[in-house]
Amino acid sequence: MHLTLYQRDECHLCDLAWEVLAAAGVADFDSVFIDGDSALEQRYGLRVPVLALIRDGLTSEIDWPFNAQQVRHALGI
């Protein structure tokens, strides 16, 4: 499984998402800043932070707001 947190610079909610991931015990994930990438801004612009989970070639996304319990459930832990 691969995790990616899509976020923006100076995003208070994105900072909170980091805290939620830490509370869920998730330490291994990629952080992608969408600023300056027109395709990512179009897809995630108003939705950030977004946690994307890629498992067996399938991607699912969890939009903010999410909590540690929801993250653990999505990860199966």
C-alpha distance (Angstrom), angle and dihedral (degrees) to the residues before:
residue distance angle dihedral
M1 . . .
H2 3.78 . .
L3 3.82 124.6 .
T4 3.79 127.7 -159.2
L5 3.79 126.8 -177.7
Y6 3.80 111.5 -154.3
Q7 3.78 111.6 -155.0
R8 3.80 147.5 148.9
D9 3.78 133.4 -119.3
E10 3.79 113.7 -92.6
C11 3.81 93.3 10.9
H12 3.81 113.3 152.8
L13 3.81 92.2 -164.2
C14 3.80 89.6 51.8
D15 3.81 89.2 55.0
L16 3.80 88.2 52.2
A17 3.81 89.9 50.5
W18 3.82 89.1 56.9
E19 3.81 88.4 53.6
V20 3.81 91.1 49.7
L21 3.81 91.4 50.8
A22 3.81 90.1 50.2
A23 3.82 90.6 49.2
A24 3.81 88.9 50.9
G25 3.81 89.9 53.1
V26 3.80 94.0 -112.4
A27 3.79 111.8 145.0
D28 3.80 102.3 150.4
F29 3.80 112.4 73.0
D30 3.78 139.2 113.9
S31 3.77 120.2 -111.9
V32 3.81 115.7 -147.8
F33 3.79 121.2 -172.4
I34 3.79 109.9 -150.7
D35 3.81 95.6 -161.6
G36 3.79 111.3 121.0
D37 3.81 95.3 11.2
S38 3.80 105.6 106.1
A39 3.81 94.7 -163.1
L40 3.81 93.2 50.8
E41 3.81 92.2 42.4
Q42 3.79 89.9 53.0
R43 3.80 92.5 49.0
Y44 3.81 100.6 39.2
G45 3.82 105.4 15.4
L46 3.79 99.5 115.1
R47 3.80 95.8 23.6
V48 3.81 103.3 60.7
P49 2.88 131.3 160.7
V50 3.79 94.8 53.1
L51 3.80 124.7 166.0
A52 3.80 112.7 -149.9
L53 3.81 119.8 -162.2
I54 3.78 119.4 -164.0
R55 3.79 113.8 -164.9
D56 3.81 126.0 164.2
G57 3.81 90.4 -12.4
L58 3.81 93.5 -54.3
T59 3.79 122.5 112.9
S60 3.77 124.7 -149.7
E61 3.78 124.9 178.5
I62 3.77 133.0 -150.5
D63 3.79 113.8 -155.3
W64 3.77 123.1 -151.3
P65 2.95 130.1 -64.9
F66 3.79 97.5 60.8
N67 3.78 131.6 143.3
A68 3.79 136.1 -149.6
Q69 3.80 92.9 -96.7
Q70 3.82 91.8 54.0
V71 3.81 91.0 48.7
R72 3.81 93.0 49.4
H73 3.81 90.3 47.6
A74 3.81 91.6 50.9
L75 3.80 89.6 49.7
G76 3.79 93.4 45.8
I77 3.81 94.2 -120.3
